Amino acid sequence: MTPVLPEECDVLLRDGGIAHIRPLRPSDAEALHALVDRSSERSTYLRFCTGGTGTAHSYMDRMTGPGYQGRALVALLRGRLAGVAECVGGDPGGRGDLGILLDDQSHGHGLGTVMLEHLAHDAAEHGVKEIVADVLPENRPMLKVLGDTGLRVTRAYVDGMVQVVISTGATGELLARIEAREHEADRNSLAAVFAPRAVAVVGAGRAPTGIGHRVLANLVEGGFPGPIYPVDPHAAEVCGLRAYPDLASAPGEADLAVVATPAATVLDVARDCARHGVRALVVVSAGFAEAGHGEQEAELLKICREAGMRLVGPNCLGVADTTTSLNASLLPRRPRAGGLGLMSQSGAIAVAVIDRAAEVGLGISSFASVGDKADVSGNDLLEYWEDDPATEVVALYLSSFGNPRRFGRVARRVSAVKPVVVVKSGRGAAADRAVRSRTAAAATPDAAVDALLRASGVIREDSVQDMLDTARLLALQPLPAGRRVAIVGNSGGPQALTADACEQRGLVVPELSPATLAALRSRLGPAAALANPVDVTADGTAAELAGSVTAVLADPGVDAVLIVYTPPFGSGLAATREAIDAAARGAAKTVLACVAGHDGLIGARLPSYAFPEQAVHALGRAVDYAAWRSRPADPPVEVPPVHTATARRIVRDELAGNPGGRRMDHDAAARLLGCYGVRVAETVTVTGPEEAGRAAARLGLPAVLKAAGPDLVHRSEVGGVRAGLRDAAEVEEAYRAMAERVGPAMTGALVQRMAGEGVEMIVSGVAHEAFGPLVMAGMGGVIAELLADRAFRVPPISHAEAARMLGELRCAPLLHGYRGRPAVDVEELEANIIGVGRLMDDIPEIAELDLDPVIVMPSGAVAVDVRVRLASASPLPSPYRRRLR
């Protein structure tokens, strides 16, 4: 029997439940027969097209017997086999026959759809082009499942049956449908966390200092409207509520259980929760992976997954939701209600963020402290907050990514509708000490994080203070329509600092229109400065300051207004704040203030910052985010036909005798890159001076000679490159001199004809174990490391994204003609970036790849130096196979 999946996995279903999917085993025979016995006659008739269950039982014996030739998988719900799906036959390039049988009680939860997704994906990986299902016309539910997957489907009536032919090839529609199904499932699974009907607190002791008691007290004081069940065998009453010795004694079922017992007891508590239908656990208890007990944490997760429970934590602070009056946490104070969805891996930082947010007028919609993050992660919470009406801005404090590639996909979708602000700890350079190329040295994990977040439209901040400054502007004000800022204030010095900060941040402080200047002139005294910044002077009244704000808001050349007020001058702090609030209330443009020394809010929705740099930083982030969100969607990535199968064969052959990895020789690397349309200079590998001379004469002169050898990485640094060699004799002499200078490390040489004059660039890639591939483009040649002029992206990369990469470089003017030099072929350079990204994405065994340099000429681009290092690697998680990490 051939298993269908390379590994087992857990999958969220439409109702938030969890299914365990794995290959069918011979030992499943008894469970398969039990599935048939539980199935109605109609279900077995629709599946097997015959009455009774005899045929079904016989077929289950064949499926688990030694001669079975299909690929099959089963789904388990709460430990019971609830579905079986198979693809029978199907040679590479051919068709397979599809069959699915589900437990009657599992219909309508999306189980059939997810099994079909996995079956089709596996068939595609085995080279099966199509799978065929013969369905009775009255089996409308199955016809709907087959038609709604997002795969290409055709139907025909054959001998009284509906023959459904499903193409296994992945499509954009399939990915969109999978993401929509993931979103629905994630949101429904977390409803038990943030909107439970009833909550149990297990370990709710009588001691006020105990963590269980504190969680229970917060639930009670927070006004949670549903039943609360304290569970403590040693107490009759806790926090004024009747306590129960165990969950079985509680008068009702709890959707959410908060576990606050010693770590040694948590597994038994989790099993008890599973028996009593709890849908989600929040484990505040410590003593798991963070204490070196990873196996205990893994067992806890297994218990939760088998029972269909989501798990927050362990070793966490708890959860809160202000819209449902849920405060199942250890927070010292009840969170203020507001529009910020907050996740933190650090409990201590979460407390500081929530307290500081309240101080500056920013409230919380819901909050999760995820601790060890065994299950519920930032990805899940993004899915929940995406269409949560109470959440206006998402803020995440992360120390790690569980599934970075999925994070990127989800965050991009969420960022398109509401801002996501992230603080990611761990920017240090202690990443990969054993890198072998300059690209790997530059492409640190932090560079990968930056590229991932940039591509997703996520706003990355360096500190919690910056995160809160940016989040409150985004939560309380409309997005700016552009970069043009009007500055209005009462003191020249702070306004000058503000204007300088705007310029440094890429914001524009434009001249005001004649109509605006006239309006200001009519409102202000003769000492006022009317040019932008507008200075009403220290004697300016609150009314004059407010009138100036009104005037500049009406200027069509202004996108945002930044008010800079230094108290107590003018009419004083209180009167001026009231006037500013009145002038800005209801404005369609972005308005923010800097009131020297005062952080907080003016009125209900106007953020105020203590220092100009704070305000400008937040405004700059908002402007950049608005620009990202408003730009047209990039067209789908289009690349010339690639030869993925050939590329994989080349890599497989290279690794066959070197399973630990190896550096490819130039010829093999050039063939590999050619599969993806990357042009490499014609090169001849030689092992002696006379052979080098003959090769140069054949390729054309002038020639370039480069030392070759498995240990030569930066050959130019050891005198391993000679250019401009004019004849064969000069090439031969250069070879002899080079061999003497480089020594035994030189095992041969590469001979090329000199490329035409152009701009030297580098295009490269590196595979991170956690993040997957990362592509770099920048200035190439010997000074590349000195200038560090480079940009990073996570593939796949579109033409528009490749153009943006190049546009970020300081050397970009060289590509478009600089001081009389001709413009070069940027389009082929972009094609190289796209091709390298696609290659890195398709072939995870490529650990490092360097095209350094690529000579970009007015008519073409050619890589003249190529290095590729291979290493064994596991396949990257496929976005087409739904699974919980």
VENDANOR-V520700 format. One line per field, one symbol per residue. phi: phi as a letter, one per 20 degrees, with the letter a starting at -180 (. if undefined). burial: 1 if it has 16 or more other ideal C-beta (glycine too) atoms within 10 Angstrom, else 0. A space follows every 10 residues. Layout:
# VENDANOR-V520700
phi->???
burial->???
This chain:
# VENDANOR-V520700
phi->.efedfbebd cfegenfcdd dbffdgfegf ffffffffff gfffffedmb emdfffffff fffeefefde dccccddlnd fdaccbcdmn fgnddceebc cdggfefndn ffffffgfff fffffenfeb cccedfgfef gfffgfeefo ffcccbecln deedddfeff cfffffffff fffffffffe ffedcffbcd deoefffgef ffffffffff ffngeefcdf dbfdcebclm dfdcfbffef fbedfccedc dggfdfffff fffffdmfeb dddefeodgf dndfffffff ffffffemdf cdoflceocb bffdldcebd gfcffffade eccbfdffff ffffffgffe ndddebbcee lflfcfcgff fggffgdffe edcdccdddb dfcgffgfff ffffffcbfc dcddfnefee edfdfdcfff feefgffffg fffgfemeee debfffffff fffffdcfff eadedddcac bffgffffff ffffenedde fefgffffff ffedffefee fffedemfef effffffffg fffeffecdb cdedddfefm enffffffff gffefmfedf cbccdgnceq cdmebdfccf cgffffgfff fffffffffe fffffgfdcg gddffffffg ffffegecff oaeffgffff fffffdmeed ggcdeccbff fffffffffo dfdcdcfcrf deddfffdme ccdmfebfff ffffffffff ffnffedrbd dcfffffaee cccbbbeege enfcdccafd nfdgffeleb ccbeffdeff ffffgfffff eggffdncln fffdffffff ffffffffff fecffefbbc dbededdgcp ccedbcccdd bfbegfgefe cfaef
burial->1001100011 1111011111 1111000100 1110110010 0011111100 0010110011 0011000101 1111111000 1111111101 0000110111 1110010011 1111111111 1111010111 1110100010 0110110011 1000000000 0101111101 0001001110 1111111111 1111011111 1111110001 1111111111 0101011111 1100100110 1011001001 0001111111 1010010011 0111010111 1111111110 0010011001 1011111111 1111111111 1101011111 1001110111 1111111011 1111001101 1111111111 1111111111 1111110101 1111111100 1111111111 1111100111 1111000000 1000111111 0111101111 1111111111 1001111111 1111111011 1111111111 1001111110 1100101010 0110011011 0011000101 0111111001 1111111111 1110100111 1111111011 1010011011 1011001011 1111110111 1100111111 1111111111 1111110100 0000001010 0000001001 1001100000 0111110111 0111111111 1011010010 1111110010 0011111110 0100100101 1100100101 1101100110 0100010111 1111100111 1111111100 1111111111 1001000011 1111111110 1111110010 1101100000 0001110111 1111111111 1111111111 1111111001 1111111111 1010000001 11110
